Amino acid sequence: MRIGILKAGKGDSILLSWEGNHMLIDSGIPSTLRKSRNSCLPPIKDIEFYLLTHIDYDHIGGFLNILSKAQRKDLHPDLVLYGNTLELIRYKDNDEVGFHHGSSLSKLISSLNIKNKALCEGDTLFIRNVKITVLSPTLEHIKALRDKWIAVEKELHKKEYSDDYVSIVRKKTKIDINVLPLDSVKDPINDILNSSSIACLIEYKRKKMLMLGDAHPEVVSQKLKEVLKNRKIEKLNIDLVKISHHGSKHNTTWELLSLINCNRFIISTDGSRPYNHPNIETIIKIIINAIKAGFHKLYLYFNYQEAAEFEITNEADLNIEICKIVTSEVIL
């Protein structure tokens, strides 16, 4: 399977390609789906499956841009879109993260006669030899997003410079494997936009991937525990993880990492202000967890050089090689 890591600004867009099939998971900002920006993209008409993890504009901008200009004949004849609460989406036609009153994605889907399906934890899909187990969101969080939409929409207009801000100086650090950064999670109900994000376990042949959107770690961890219990195993061997929320400090916990064995992680972000993702504490957690799991190499895949510009000053003493790879594709 080929995993395309599209240039999507601060946002996310992952392209899965296998056996002549294509699934686009999120679509970044509007310019993401331009061939001139992402040459690995197949023709839009060849993409049969869209998965919209949640309604942040930096995940839906490309879909809105494409569908607002498309006629039905421009799209795959059997196109299916998976996503939640589509009727709530509002957007503006530029690359900024934000919303205003305008056309909704649900109206575009209806006018173009696109099949769509809502997803929540516990759902399982079988698509062309691929199994998708949905880990997030819970039905409770989908309902909460609907109930709190007015307040959520107001929050989307604000620019937050504090929670996730990491200066370049702080991205030069030394790791002590005996000193573990504390988890800094948000209450899912108070972080409803992200906790309503679709996260899923994707299995193809013997390969397993976690595509975590911007999902809340407690929600994902709880469902992963159920998967482990049902399969009667202690940890899940994962070939690749798309880290949640661009490497934010709030969305990767020790508990989540403890449930998997993995040494390959995608971090999708351009590293720009105001958030300067990925957070260095998230990077430290991933590194320490890989060391304790016995890996001698850790692969961190980025779609922008700026996001990879951090330095572990004592890497030579850690008994692990940290491979920072800026690329547009990973092959499993």
C-alpha positions, 0 to 999 in steps of 0.5 A: 500500500502507498501512503501519500502525505500531501502538502496541506499547510497546517492541516491533514491530507493522506492518500491511500492507494492499493490495487488500483483503488484510492481513498483520500483521508481529509483534504487540507486547505483548498490548494491541497488538491491541486496537482501542481502542489501534490504531484502524487495525486491521481486524477480526482475522478479516480478517487472513489472514497473520501474520508472526512475525519472532522469539520476543521477547515484545515481538513475539509478545505480541499473537499469544499474547493473541489466539490464547489467547482465540480460536476458529477461527471468530474467525480468517480461514478461510485464516489462515497464520502464518509464523515459526520455532522456535514450539515454544520459545515460553513466555510470561506474560500481561501486558505485561512482556517475559519468559517462563515455563513456560506454553502455547506458541504452537505448541500454540495454532496446532495446536489452532486448525488454523492453517497455519504455515510456517518461513522462512529466508534465500533463501526467496521468497514470492508473496502476492497480487501481493506478492513477499517475499524473506527476507534473514534468518535463516540456517539456522545461526542457527535451529539455534543458537537451538534448541541454546542455548535454555536459556541464551537463556531465562535471558537473557530474564529479565535487565534490561539497563541498559547496552548500549543506554541513552541518556540524554536529554542525549545525544539533543541532539547536533551532527552532523559529517558527516566524523566517522562513529560507529563500528559496534557490532555483536554476534557473531550467535552471541552475539546469537542471539535477534536474529540468528534474526529474520526480515527481508525485502524486500517488493515491491508493484508498483514499491514496495520495503520492508525490514522488518528485525524485530530482525535482525542487520545482517551477516546482512541485508547479506550477503543484500542483496549477493546480491540486488544481484548477481543484479539487476546493480545497485549499490544497491537503491532502497527506499521505506521501511525499518523499522529493526531492533531499534527503532533499537538501536546494534547493528543498523544499520551503515554497510555495511547503509545503503550497500547501499540508497538510502532516505530514509524510515525507521520506528522502532517503540518507545515510547522508554522505559527501560531502553533509551531507543531509538532510539540517537542514533548510529543516528539520526546514521548514517541522517542522514549516509547520507541526506546523502551519498546526495543526499537533501534531505529525510529522513522518520523515522516514529515510533509514539510521541512520546517516541522522536522527542524528540531534537535535531540542534542544527546541522540548519540547516547540514546541507543536509537537512530532518529530518522527524520524524513521529509517525503510525499509518500511511504510504501508499506 
